Amino acid sequence: MITKDIFLYRQPGKLMNLIWPLTGLYLPFIGWLAWWYLAIS
């Protein structure tokens, strides 16, 4: 799901395209929820 979101939902800031996937990897549950509610909105 993270890989799909990297390519489908590009962030305006290039650095955030790296930060969000890392957050999803080291904080699997909390990071995924943050990704879902903040990055896709």
PDB file of all heavy atoms in Angstrom:
ATOM      1  N   MET A   1       0.824  -1.187   0.000  1.00  0.00           N
ATOM      2  CA  MET A   1       0.000   0.000   0.000  1.00  0.00           C
ATOM      3  C   MET A   1       0.870   1.253   0.000  1.00  0.00           C
ATOM      4  O   MET A   1       0.530   2.231  -0.653  1.00  0.00           O
ATOM      5  CB  MET A   1      -0.919  -0.015   1.209  1.00  0.00           C
ATOM      6  CG  MET A   1      -1.833   1.146   1.255  1.00  0.00           C
ATOM      7  SD  MET A   1      -3.169   0.807   2.358  1.00  0.00           S
ATOM      8  CE  MET A   1      -4.130   2.227   2.075  1.00  0.00           C
ATOM      9  N   ILE A   2       1.971   1.216   0.730  1.00  0.00           N
ATOM     10  CA  ILE A   2       2.861   2.370   0.754  1.00  0.00           C
ATOM     11  C   ILE A   2       3.445   2.623  -0.629  1.00  0.00           C
ATOM     12  O   ILE A   2       3.494   3.757  -1.095  1.00  0.00           O
ATOM     13  CB  ILE A   2       3.972   2.178   1.814  1.00  0.00           C
ATOM     14  CG1 ILE A   2       3.371   2.239   3.211  1.00  0.00           C
ATOM     15  CG2 ILE A   2       5.053   3.242   1.662  1.00  0.00           C
ATOM     16  CD1 ILE A   2       4.354   1.934   4.317  1.00  0.00           C
ATOM     17  N   THR A   3       3.856   1.563  -1.303  1.00  0.00           N
ATOM     18  CA  THR A   3       4.421   1.709  -2.645  1.00  0.00           C
ATOM     19  C   THR A   3       3.399   2.296  -3.611  1.00  0.00           C
ATOM     20  O   THR A   3       3.725   3.186  -4.405  1.00  0.00           O
ATOM     21  CB  THR A   3       4.911   0.349  -3.171  1.00  0.00           C
ATOM     22  OG1 THR A   3       5.817  -0.213  -2.236  1.00  0.00           O
ATOM     23  CG2 THR A   3       5.586   0.496  -4.510  1.00  0.00           C
ATOM     24  N   LYS A   4       2.167   1.842  -3.526  1.00  0.00           N
ATOM     25  CA  LYS A   4       1.102   2.369  -4.382  1.00  0.00           C
ATOM     26  C   LYS A   4       0.897   3.854  -4.117  1.00  0.00           C
ATOM     27  O   LYS A   4       0.799   4.655  -5.044  1.00  0.00           O
ATOM     28  CB  LYS A   4      -0.197   1.614  -4.143  1.00  0.00           C
ATOM     29  CG  LYS A   4      -1.358   2.109  -4.994  1.00  0.00           C
ATOM     30  CD  LYS A   4      -2.649   1.455  -4.619  1.00  0.00           C
ATOM     31  CE  LYS A   4      -3.238   2.273  -3.503  1.00  0.00           C
ATOM     32  NZ  LYS A   4      -4.589   2.004  -3.160  1.00  0.00           N
ATOM     33  N   ASP A   5       0.867   4.249  -2.854  1.00  0.00           N
ATOM     34  CA  ASP A   5       0.642   5.644  -2.511  1.00  0.00           C
ATOM     35  C   ASP A   5       1.807   6.543  -2.921  1.00  0.00           C
ATOM     36  O   ASP A   5       1.600   7.708  -3.234  1.00  0.00           O
ATOM     37  CB  ASP A   5       0.377   5.782  -1.017  1.00  0.00           C
ATOM     38  CG  ASP A   5      -1.003   5.293  -0.631  1.00  0.00           C
ATOM     39  OD1 ASP A   5      -1.862   5.204  -1.522  1.00  0.00           O
ATOM     40  OD2 ASP A   5      -1.217   4.992   0.551  1.00  0.00           O
ATOM     41  N   ILE A   6       3.015   6.012  -2.913  1.00  0.00           N
ATOM     42  CA  ILE A   6       4.171   6.808  -3.343  1.00  0.00           C
ATOM     43  C   ILE A   6       3.991   7.261  -4.787  1.00  0.00           C
ATOM     44  O   ILE A   6       4.288   8.398  -5.140  1.00  0.00           O
ATOM     45  CB  ILE A   6       5.474   5.997  -3.185  1.00  0.00           C
ATOM     46  CG1 ILE A   6       5.818   5.843  -1.715  1.00  0.00           C
ATOM     47  CG2 ILE A   6       6.629   6.667  -3.930  1.00  0.00           C
ATOM     48  CD1 ILE A   6       6.970   4.891  -1.456  1.00  0.00           C
ATOM     49  N   PHE A   7       3.475   6.363  -5.625  1.00  0.00           N
ATOM     50  CA  PHE A   7       3.337   6.686  -7.037  1.00  0.00           C
ATOM     51  C   PHE A   7       2.025   7.385  -7.391  1.00  0.00           C
ATOM     52  O   PHE A   7       1.981   8.180  -8.313  1.00  0.00           O
ATOM     53  CB  PHE A   7       3.494   5.421  -7.883  1.00  0.00           C
ATOM     54  CG  PHE A   7       4.891   4.866  -7.820  1.00  0.00           C
ATOM     55  CD1 PHE A   7       5.146   3.705  -7.116  1.00  0.00           C
ATOM     56  CD2 PHE A   7       5.935   5.523  -8.441  1.00  0.00           C
ATOM     57  CE1 PHE A   7       6.432   3.192  -7.044  1.00  0.00           C
ATOM     58  CE2 PHE A   7       7.224   5.023  -8.371  1.00  0.00           C
ATOM     59  CZ  PHE A   7       7.482   3.861  -7.672  1.00  0.00           C
ATOM     60  N   LEU A   8       0.958   7.116  -6.652  1.00  0.00           N
ATOM     61  CA  LEU A   8      -0.336   7.702  -6.988  1.00  0.00           C
ATOM     62  C   LEU A   8      -0.592   9.044  -6.317  1.00  0.00           C
ATOM     63  O   LEU A   8      -1.296   9.886  -6.870  1.00  0.00           O
ATOM     64  CB  LEU A   8      -1.467   6.733  -6.630  1.00  0.00           C
ATOM     65  CG  LEU A   8      -1.534   5.460  -7.462  1.00  0.00           C
ATOM     66  CD1 LEU A   8      -2.683   4.589  -6.991  1.00  0.00           C
ATOM     67  CD2 LEU A   8      -1.673   5.776  -8.938  1.00  0.00           C
ATOM     68  N   TYR A   9      -0.094   9.245  -5.114  1.00  0.00           N
ATOM     69  CA  TYR A   9      -0.370  10.455  -4.351  1.00  0.00           C
ATOM     70  C   TYR A   9       0.935  11.172  -4.040  1.00  0.00           C
ATOM     71  O   TYR A   9       1.431  11.113  -2.920  1.00  0.00           O
ATOM     72  CB  TYR A   9      -1.108  10.126  -3.051  1.00  0.00           C
ATOM     73  CG  TYR A   9      -2.415   9.418  -3.274  1.00  0.00           C
ATOM     74  CD1 TYR A   9      -2.541   8.060  -3.046  1.00  0.00           C
ATOM     75  CD2 TYR A   9      -3.529  10.104  -3.734  1.00  0.00           C
ATOM     76  CE1 TYR A   9      -3.734   7.396  -3.264  1.00  0.00           C
ATOM     77  CE2 TYR A   9      -4.721   9.452  -3.957  1.00  0.00           C
ATOM     78  CZ  TYR A   9      -4.820   8.106  -3.717  1.00  0.00           C
ATOM     79  OH  TYR A   9      -6.000   7.463  -3.927  1.00  0.00           O
ATOM     80  N   ARG A  10       1.484  11.853  -5.029  1.00  0.00           N
ATOM     81  CA  ARG A  10       2.727  12.584  -4.849  1.00  0.00           C
ATOM     82  C   ARG A  10       2.492  13.797  -3.947  1.00  0.00           C
ATOM     83  O   ARG A  10       1.472  14.472  -4.053  1.00  0.00           O
ATOM     84  CB  ARG A  10       3.279  13.059  -6.187  1.00  0.00           C
ATOM     85  CG  ARG A  10       3.522  11.954  -7.194  1.00  0.00           C
ATOM     86  CD  ARG A  10       4.535  10.951  -6.789  1.00  0.00           C
ATOM     87  NE  ARG A  10       5.853  11.561  -6.747  1.00  0.00           N
ATOM     88  CZ  ARG A  10       6.938  10.931  -6.355  1.00  0.00           C
ATOM     89  NH1 ARG A  10       6.871   9.681  -5.994  1.00  0.00           N
ATOM     90  NH2 ARG A  10       8.088  11.536  -6.315  1.00  0.00           N
ATOM     91  N   GLN A  11       3.428  14.062  -3.055  1.00  0.00           N
ATOM     92  CA  GLN A  11       3.344  15.197  -2.157  1.00  0.00           C
ATOM     93  C   GLN A  11       3.959  16.425  -2.825  1.00  0.00           C
ATOM     94  O   GLN A  11       4.880  16.301  -3.627  1.00  0.00           O
ATOM     95  CB  GLN A  11       4.086  14.893  -0.853  1.00  0.00           C
ATOM     96  CG  GLN A  11       3.515  13.724  -0.083  1.00  0.00           C
ATOM     97  CD  GLN A  11       2.109  13.973   0.361  1.00  0.00           C
ATOM     98  OE1 GLN A  11       1.780  15.040   0.854  1.00  0.00           O
ATOM     99  NE2 GLN A  11       1.248  12.990   0.177  1.00  0.00           N
ATOM    100  N   PRO A  12       3.473  17.637  -2.482  1.00  0.00           N
ATOM    101  CA  PRO A  12       4.042  18.851  -3.070  1.00  0.00           C
ATOM    102  C   PRO A  12       5.523  19.036  -2.714  1.00  0.00           C
ATOM    103  O   PRO A  12       6.313  19.445  -3.545  1.00  0.00           O
ATOM    104  CB  PRO A  12       3.202  19.979  -2.493  1.00  0.00           C
ATOM    105  CG  PRO A  12       2.002  19.348  -1.913  1.00  0.00           C
ATOM    106  CD  PRO A  12       2.328  17.909  -1.646  1.00  0.00           C
ATOM    107  N   GLY A  13       5.878  18.722  -1.476  1.00  0.00           N
ATOM    108  CA  GLY A  13       7.278  18.814  -1.070  1.00  0.00           C
ATOM    109  C   GLY A  13       8.001  17.514  -1.369  1.00  0.00           C
ATOM    110  O   GLY A  13       7.551  16.438  -0.981  1.00  0.00           O
ATOM    111  N   LYS A  14       9.130  17.587  -2.077  1.00  0.00           N
ATOM    112  CA  LYS A  14       9.831  16.369  -2.474  1.00  0.00           C
ATOM    113  C   LYS A  14      10.330  15.581  -1.278  1.00  0.00           C
ATOM    114  O   LYS A  14      10.369  14.349  -1.312  1.00  0.00           O
ATOM    115  CB  LYS A  14      10.992  16.723  -3.397  1.00  0.00           C
ATOM    116  CG  LYS A  14      10.537  17.242  -4.733  1.00  0.00           C
ATOM    117  CD  LYS A  14      11.691  17.533  -5.641  1.00  0.00           C
ATOM    118  CE  LYS A  14      11.160  18.065  -6.961  1.00  0.00           C
ATOM    119  NZ  LYS A  14      12.208  18.288  -7.928  1.00  0.00           N
ATOM    120  N   LEU A  15      10.698  16.257  -0.212  1.00  0.00           N
ATOM    121  CA  LEU A  15      11.189  15.570   0.979  1.00  0.00           C
ATOM    122  C   LEU A  15      10.102  14.706   1.616  1.00  0.00           C
ATOM    123  O   LEU A  15      10.376  13.620   2.118  1.00  0.00           O
ATOM    124  CB  LEU A  15      11.724  16.577   1.991  1.00  0.00           C
ATOM    125  CG  LEU A  15      12.341  16.000   3.252  1.00  0.00           C
ATOM    126  CD1 LEU A  15      13.534  15.110   2.900  1.00  0.00           C
ATOM    127  CD2 LEU A  15      12.768  17.108   4.177  1.00  0.00           C
ATOM    128  N   MET A  16       8.863  15.158   1.556  1.00  0.00           N
ATOM    129  CA  MET A  16       7.768  14.394   2.158  1.00  0.00           C
ATOM    130  C   MET A  16       7.512  13.082   1.416  1.00  0.00           C
ATOM    131  O   MET A  16       6.976  12.149   1.997  1.00  0.00           O
ATOM    132  CB  MET A  16       6.488  15.236   2.211  1.00  0.00           C
ATOM    133  CG  MET A  16       6.569  16.379   3.187  1.00  0.00           C
ATOM    134  SD  MET A  16       7.176  15.914   4.817  1.00  0.00           S
ATOM    135  CE  MET A  16       5.809  14.975   5.433  1.00  0.00           C
ATOM    136  N   ASN A  17       7.901  12.997   0.155  1.00  0.00           N
ATOM    137  CA  ASN A  17       7.779  11.728  -0.576  1.00  0.00           C
ATOM    138  C   ASN A  17       8.706  10.678   0.015  1.00  0.00           C
ATOM    139  O   ASN A  17       8.496   9.490  -0.188  1.00  0.00           O
ATOM    140  CB  ASN A  17       8.091  11.929  -2.061  1.00  0.00           C
ATOM    141  CG  ASN A  17       6.984  12.679  -2.761  1.00  0.00           C
ATOM    142  OD1 ASN A  17       5.824  12.481  -2.479  1.00  0.00           O
ATOM    143  ND2 ASN A  17       7.361  13.557  -3.662  1.00  0.00           N
ATOM    144  N   LEU A  18       9.730  11.082   0.739  1.00  0.00           N
ATOM    145  CA  LEU A  18      10.626  10.166   1.425  1.00  0.00           C
ATOM    146  C   LEU A  18      10.213   9.955   2.880  1.00  0.00           C
ATOM    147  O   LEU A  18      10.258   8.848   3.391  1.00  0.00           O
ATOM    148  CB  LEU A  18      12.061  10.698   1.359  1.00  0.00           C
ATOM    149  CG  LEU A  18      13.122   9.879   2.065  1.00  0.00           C
ATOM    150  CD1 LEU A  18      13.268   8.520   1.393  1.00  0.00           C
ATOM    151  CD2 LEU A  18      14.431  10.624   2.063  1.00  0.00           C
ATOM    152  N   ILE A  19       9.768  11.019   3.530  1.00  0.00           N
ATOM    153  CA  ILE A  19       9.432  10.963   4.958  1.00  0.00           C
ATOM    154  C   ILE A  19       8.212  10.088   5.230  1.00  0.00           C
ATOM    155  O   ILE A  19       8.218   9.277   6.150  1.00  0.00           O
ATOM    156  CB  ILE A  19       9.201  12.391   5.516  1.00  0.00           C
ATOM    157  CG1 ILE A  19      10.460  13.223   5.361  1.00  0.00           C
ATOM    158  CG2 ILE A  19       8.719  12.347   6.954  1.00  0.00           C
ATOM    159  CD1 ILE A  19      11.652  12.719   6.128  1.00  0.00           C
ATOM    160  N   TRP A  20       7.144  10.241   4.449  1.00  0.00           N
ATOM    161  CA  TRP A  20       5.930   9.458   4.697  1.00  0.00           C
ATOM    162  C   TRP A  20       6.155   7.950   4.608  1.00  0.00           C
ATOM    163  O   TRP A  20       5.698   7.207   5.473  1.00  0.00           O
ATOM    164  CB  TRP A  20       4.791   9.883   3.777  1.00  0.00           C
ATOM    165  CG  TRP A  20       4.065  11.096   4.258  1.00  0.00           C
ATOM    166  CD1 TRP A  20       4.021  12.301   3.653  1.00  0.00           C
ATOM    167  CD2 TRP A  20       3.291  11.227   5.461  1.00  0.00           C
ATOM    168  NE1 TRP A  20       3.276  13.176   4.399  1.00  0.00           N
ATOM    169  CE2 TRP A  20       2.813  12.544   5.521  1.00  0.00           C
ATOM    170  CE3 TRP A  20       2.963  10.358   6.495  1.00  0.00           C
ATOM    171  CZ2 TRP A  20       2.022  13.012   6.552  1.00  0.00           C
ATOM    172  CZ3 TRP A  20       2.172  10.823   7.531  1.00  0.00           C
ATOM    173  CH2 TRP A  20       1.713  12.131   7.557  1.00  0.00           C
ATOM    174  N   PRO A  21       6.853   7.449   3.590  1.00  0.00           N
ATOM    175  CA  PRO A  21       7.094   6.000   3.557  1.00  0.00           C
ATOM    176  C   PRO A  21       7.936   5.522   4.733  1.00  0.00           C
ATOM    177  O   PRO A  21       7.665   4.459   5.291  1.00  0.00           O
ATOM    178  CB  PRO A  21       7.838   5.771   2.236  1.00  0.00           C
ATOM    179  CG  PRO A  21       7.470   6.926   1.394  1.00  0.00           C
ATOM    180  CD  PRO A  21       7.264   8.073   2.321  1.00  0.00           C
ATOM    181  N   LEU A  22       8.932   6.299   5.144  1.00  0.00           N
ATOM    182  CA  LEU A  22       9.743   5.902   6.295  1.00  0.00           C
ATOM    183  C   LEU A  22       8.908   5.870   7.569  1.00  0.00           C
ATOM    184  O   LEU A  22       9.066   4.982   8.400  1.00  0.00           O
ATOM    185  CB  LEU A  22      10.934   6.854   6.464  1.00  0.00           C
ATOM    186  CG  LEU A  22      11.998   6.745   5.383  1.00  0.00           C
ATOM    187  CD1 LEU A  22      13.076   7.791   5.602  1.00  0.00           C
ATOM    188  CD2 LEU A  22      12.595   5.353   5.353  1.00  0.00           C
ATOM    189  N   THR A  23       8.016   6.837   7.711  1.00  0.00           N
ATOM    190  CA  THR A  23       7.127   6.846   8.874  1.00  0.00           C
ATOM    191  C   THR A  23       6.260   5.590   8.886  1.00  0.00           C
ATOM    192  O   THR A  23       6.048   4.976   9.931  1.00  0.00           O
ATOM    193  CB  THR A  23       6.226   8.091   8.845  1.00  0.00           C
ATOM    194  OG1 THR A  23       7.055   9.251   8.831  1.00  0.00           O
ATOM    195  CG2 THR A  23       5.313   8.144  10.049  1.00  0.00           C
ATOM    196  N   GLY A  24       5.763   5.197   7.732  1.00  0.00           N
ATOM    197  CA  GLY A  24       4.937   3.992   7.633  1.00  0.00           C
ATOM    198  C   GLY A  24       5.701   2.718   7.934  1.00  0.00           C
ATOM    199  O   GLY A  24       5.113   1.723   8.355  1.00  0.00           O
ATOM    200  N   LEU A  25       7.011   2.738   7.745  1.00  0.00           N
ATOM    201  CA  LEU A  25       7.808   1.541   8.002  1.00  0.00           C
ATOM    202  C   LEU A  25       8.232   1.411   9.463  1.00  0.00           C
ATOM    203  O   LEU A  25       8.211   0.321  10.009  1.00  0.00           O
ATOM    204  CB  LEU A  25       9.041   1.533   7.098  1.00  0.00           C
ATOM    205  CG  LEU A  25       8.742   1.335   5.614  1.00  0.00           C
ATOM    206  CD1 LEU A  25      10.024   1.469   4.808  1.00  0.00           C
ATOM    207  CD2 LEU A  25       8.100  -0.004   5.367  1.00  0.00           C
ATOM    208  N   TYR A  26       8.628   2.520  10.096  1.00  0.00           N
ATOM    209  CA  TYR A  26       9.097   2.370  11.479  1.00  0.00           C
ATOM    210  C   TYR A  26       7.981   2.541  12.504  1.00  0.00           C
ATOM    211  O   TYR A  26       8.153   2.195  13.665  1.00  0.00           O
ATOM    212  CB  TYR A  26      10.295   3.276  11.785  1.00  0.00           C
ATOM    213  CG  TYR A  26       9.998   4.745  11.961  1.00  0.00           C
ATOM    214  CD1 TYR A  26       9.513   5.249  13.156  1.00  0.00           C
ATOM    215  CD2 TYR A  26      10.244   5.637  10.939  1.00  0.00           C
ATOM    216  CE1 TYR A  26       9.266   6.589  13.314  1.00  0.00           C
ATOM    217  CE2 TYR A  26      10.012   6.971  11.092  1.00  0.00           C
ATOM    218  CZ  TYR A  26       9.520   7.447  12.280  1.00  0.00           C
ATOM    219  OH  TYR A  26       9.272   8.776  12.425  1.00  0.00           O
ATOM    220  N   LEU A  27       6.858   3.063  12.112  1.00  0.00           N
ATOM    221  CA  LEU A  27       5.674   3.104  12.983  1.00  0.00           C
ATOM    222  C   LEU A  27       4.513   2.464  12.228  1.00  0.00           C
ATOM    223  O   LEU A  27       3.624   3.151  11.744  1.00  0.00           O
ATOM    224  CB  LEU A  27       5.303   4.549  13.334  1.00  0.00           C
ATOM    225  CG  LEU A  27       6.221   5.295  14.270  1.00  0.00           C
ATOM    226  CD1 LEU A  27       5.795   6.747  14.360  1.00  0.00           C
ATOM    227  CD2 LEU A  27       6.205   4.661  15.637  1.00  0.00           C
ATOM    228  N   PRO A  28       4.511   1.140  12.102  1.00  0.00           N
ATOM    229  CA  PRO A  28       3.557   0.493  11.206  1.00  0.00           C
ATOM    230  C   PRO A  28       2.099   0.898  11.431  1.00  0.00           C
ATOM    231  O   PRO A  28       1.450   1.340  10.495  1.00  0.00           O
ATOM    232  CB  PRO A  28       3.750  -0.995  11.460  1.00  0.00           C
ATOM    233  CG  PRO A  28       5.077  -1.122  12.079  1.00  0.00           C
ATOM    234  CD  PRO A  28       5.354   0.178  12.767  1.00  0.00           C
ATOM    235  N   PHE A  29       1.598   0.793  12.617  1.00  0.00           N
ATOM    236  CA  PHE A  29       0.170   1.077  12.802  1.00  0.00           C
ATOM    237  C   PHE A  29      -0.104   2.569  12.867  1.00  0.00           C
ATOM    238  O   PHE A  29      -0.929   3.094  12.125  1.00  0.00           O
ATOM    239  CB  PHE A  29      -0.350   0.380  14.058  1.00  0.00           C
ATOM    240  CG  PHE A  29      -1.823   0.577  14.264  1.00  0.00           C
ATOM    241  CD1 PHE A  29      -2.728  -0.035  13.419  1.00  0.00           C
ATOM    242  CD2 PHE A  29      -2.293   1.392  15.268  1.00  0.00           C
ATOM    243  CE1 PHE A  29      -4.091   0.162  13.576  1.00  0.00           C
ATOM    244  CE2 PHE A  29      -3.645   1.591  15.436  1.00  0.00           C
ATOM    245  CZ  PHE A  29      -4.546   0.974  14.591  1.00  0.00           C
ATOM    246  N   ILE A  30       0.605   3.284  13.726  1.00  0.00           N
ATOM    247  CA  ILE A  30       0.391   4.724  13.879  1.00  0.00           C
ATOM    248  C   ILE A  30       0.803   5.455  12.604  1.00  0.00           C
ATOM    249  O   ILE A  30       0.129   6.375  12.161  1.00  0.00           O
ATOM    250  CB  ILE A  30       1.161   5.257  15.104  1.00  0.00           C
ATOM    251  CG1 ILE A  30       0.606   4.639  16.375  1.00  0.00           C
ATOM    252  CG2 ILE A  30       1.079   6.775  15.179  1.00  0.00           C
ATOM    253  CD1 ILE A  30       1.425   4.896  17.608  1.00  0.00           C
ATOM    254  N   GLY A  31       1.906   5.045  12.004  1.00  0.00           N
ATOM    255  CA  GLY A  31       2.351   5.664  10.762  1.00  0.00           C
ATOM    256  C   GLY A  31       1.371   5.443   9.633  1.00  0.00           C
ATOM    257  O   GLY A  31       1.111   6.340   8.828  1.00  0.00           O
ATOM    258  N   TRP A  32       0.783   4.265   9.555  1.00  0.00           N
ATOM    259  CA  TRP A  32      -0.197   3.988   8.511  1.00  0.00           C
ATOM    260  C   TRP A  32      -1.441   4.852   8.694  1.00  0.00           C
ATOM    261  O   TRP A  32      -1.968   5.397   7.731  1.00  0.00           O
ATOM    262  CB  TRP A  32      -0.565   2.508   8.527  1.00  0.00           C
ATOM    263  CG  TRP A  32      -1.493   2.156   7.413  1.00  0.00           C
ATOM    264  CD1 TRP A  32      -1.148   1.912   6.127  1.00  0.00           C
ATOM    265  CD2 TRP A  32      -2.909   2.037   7.491  1.00  0.00           C
ATOM    266  NE1 TRP A  32      -2.280   1.641   5.394  1.00  0.00           N
ATOM    267  CE2 TRP A  32      -3.366   1.715   6.192  1.00  0.00           C
ATOM    268  CE3 TRP A  32      -3.832   2.179   8.521  1.00  0.00           C
ATOM    269  CZ2 TRP A  32      -4.716   1.529   5.928  1.00  0.00           C
ATOM    270  CZ3 TRP A  32      -5.171   1.982   8.246  1.00  0.00           C
ATOM    271  CH2 TRP A  32      -5.604   1.670   6.964  1.00  0.00           C
ATOM    272  N   LEU A  33      -1.886   4.988   9.930  1.00  0.00           N
ATOM    273  CA  LEU A  33      -3.048   5.840  10.179  1.00  0.00           C
ATOM    274  C   LEU A  33      -2.748   7.298   9.840  1.00  0.00           C
ATOM    275  O   LEU A  33      -3.573   7.981   9.233  1.00  0.00           O
ATOM    276  CB  LEU A  33      -3.488   5.733  11.641  1.00  0.00           C
ATOM    277  CG  LEU A  33      -4.185   4.441  12.028  1.00  0.00           C
ATOM    278  CD1 LEU A  33      -4.481   4.433  13.529  1.00  0.00           C
ATOM    279  CD2 LEU A  33      -5.459   4.242  11.239  1.00  0.00           C
ATOM    280  N   ALA A  34      -1.572   7.772  10.223  1.00  0.00           N
ATOM    281  CA  ALA A  34      -1.193   9.147   9.893  1.00  0.00           C
ATOM    282  C   ALA A  34      -1.133   9.332   8.386  1.00  0.00           C
ATOM    283  O   ALA A  34      -1.595  10.343   7.852  1.00  0.00           O
ATOM    284  CB  ALA A  34       0.152   9.489  10.541  1.00  0.00           C
ATOM    285  N   TRP A  35      -0.565   8.354   7.698  1.00  0.00           N
ATOM    286  CA  TRP A  35      -0.485   8.407   6.232  1.00  0.00           C
ATOM    287  C   TRP A  35      -1.894   8.476   5.645  1.00  0.00           C
ATOM    288  O   TRP A  35      -2.192   9.289   4.793  1.00  0.00           O
ATOM    289  CB  TRP A  35       0.243   7.161   5.738  1.00  0.00           C
ATOM    290  CG  TRP A  35       0.418   7.097   4.260  1.00  0.00           C
ATOM    291  CD1 TRP A  35      -0.544   7.057   3.297  1.00  0.00           C
ATOM    292  CD2 TRP A  35       1.657   7.055   3.565  1.00  0.00           C
ATOM    293  NE1 TRP A  35       0.016   6.976   2.059  1.00  0.00           N
ATOM    294  CE2 TRP A  35       1.362   6.977   2.191  1.00  0.00           C
ATOM    295  CE3 TRP A  35       2.991   7.048   3.971  1.00  0.00           C
ATOM    296  CZ2 TRP A  35       2.355   6.898   1.240  1.00  0.00           C
ATOM    297  CZ3 TRP A  35       3.958   6.977   3.009  1.00  0.00           C
ATOM    298  CH2 TRP A  35       3.643   6.922   1.661  1.00  0.00           C
ATOM    299  N   TRP A  36      -2.751   7.620   6.132  1.00  0.00           N
ATOM    300  CA  TRP A  36      -4.111   7.533   5.580  1.00  0.00           C
ATOM    301  C   TRP A  36      -4.895   8.831   5.786  1.00  0.00           C
ATOM    302  O   TRP A  36      -5.544   9.322   4.876  1.00  0.00           O
ATOM    303  CB  TRP A  36      -4.836   6.371   6.239  1.00  0.00           C
ATOM    304  CG  TRP A  36      -6.172   6.107   5.652  1.00  0.00           C
ATOM    305  CD1 TRP A  36      -7.380   6.459   6.157  1.00  0.00           C
ATOM    306  CD2 TRP A  36      -6.445   5.448   4.403  1.00  0.00           C
ATOM    307  NE1 TRP A  36      -8.380   6.055   5.318  1.00  0.00           N
ATOM    308  CE2 TRP A  36      -7.841   5.431   4.236  1.00  0.00           C
ATOM    309  CE3 TRP A  36      -5.643   4.876   3.443  1.00  0.00           C
ATOM    310  CZ2 TRP A  36      -8.435   4.864   3.131  1.00  0.00           C
ATOM    311  CZ3 TRP A  36      -6.246   4.321   2.346  1.00  0.00           C
ATOM    312  CH2 TRP A  36      -7.625   4.321   2.193  1.00  0.00           C
ATOM    313  N   TYR A  37      -4.822   9.383   6.993  1.00  0.00           N
ATOM    314  CA  TYR A  37      -5.625  10.566   7.293  1.00  0.00           C
ATOM    315  C   TYR A  37      -4.993  11.882   6.842  1.00  0.00           C
ATOM    316  O   TYR A  37      -5.703  12.815   6.510  1.00  0.00           O
ATOM    317  CB  TYR A  37      -5.926  10.644   8.789  1.00  0.00           C
ATOM    318  CG  TYR A  37      -6.920   9.592   9.220  1.00  0.00           C
ATOM    319  CD1 TYR A  37      -6.552   8.579  10.067  1.00  0.00           C
ATOM    320  CD2 TYR A  37      -8.242   9.622   8.751  1.00  0.00           C
ATOM    321  CE1 TYR A  37      -7.465   7.607  10.456  1.00  0.00           C
ATOM    322  CE2 TYR A  37      -9.149   8.649   9.116  1.00  0.00           C
ATOM    323  CZ  TYR A  37      -8.752   7.655   9.976  1.00  0.00           C
ATOM    324  OH  TYR A  37      -9.648   6.689  10.349  1.00  0.00           O
ATOM    325  N   LEU A  38      -3.668  11.987   6.805  1.00  0.00           N
ATOM    326  CA  LEU A  38      -3.026  13.247   6.490  1.00  0.00           C
ATOM    327  C   LEU A  38      -2.489  13.324   5.066  1.00  0.00           C
ATOM    328  O   LEU A  38      -2.625  14.360   4.418  1.00  0.00           O
ATOM    329  CB  LEU A  38      -1.880  13.501   7.473  1.00  0.00           C
ATOM    330  CG  LEU A  38      -2.281  13.593   8.939  1.00  0.00           C
ATOM    331  CD1 LEU A  38      -1.055  13.697   9.815  1.00  0.00           C
ATOM    332  CD2 LEU A  38      -3.226  14.763   9.169  1.00  0.00           C
ATOM    333  N   ALA A  39      -1.882  12.270   4.582  1.00  0.00           N
ATOM    334  CA  ALA A  39      -1.223  12.355   3.270  1.00  0.00           C
ATOM    335  C   ALA A  39      -2.200  12.235   2.118  1.00  0.00           C
ATOM    336  O   ALA A  39      -1.980  12.818   1.065  1.00  0.00           O
ATOM    337  CB  ALA A  39      -0.168  11.267   3.152  1.00  0.00           C
ATOM    338  N   ILE A  40      -3.266  11.513   2.280  1.00  0.00           N
ATOM    339  CA  ILE A  40      -4.194  11.278   1.169  1.00  0.00           C
ATOM    340  C   ILE A  40      -5.289  12.335   1.116  1.00  0.00           C
ATOM    341  O   ILE A  40      -5.922  12.511   0.111  1.00  0.00           O
ATOM    342  CB  ILE A  40      -4.777   9.855   1.251  1.00  0.00           C
ATOM    343  CG1 ILE A  40      -3.657   8.851   1.116  1.00  0.00           C
ATOM    344  CG2 ILE A  40      -5.821   9.621   0.181  1.00  0.00           C
ATOM    345  CD1 ILE A  40      -4.089   7.425   1.198  1.00  0.00           C
ATOM    346  N   SER A  41      -5.460  13.058   2.180  1.00  0.00           N
ATOM    347  CA  SER A  41      -6.549  14.040   2.210  1.00  0.00           C
ATOM    348  C   SER A  41      -6.325  15.233   1.319  1.00  0.00           C
ATOM    349  O   SER A  41      -5.387  15.464   0.710  1.00  0.00           O
ATOM    350  CB  SER A  41      -6.763  14.542   3.623  1.00  0.00           C
ATOM    351  OG  SER A  41      -5.606  15.176   4.102  1.00  0.00           O
TER     352      SER A  41
END
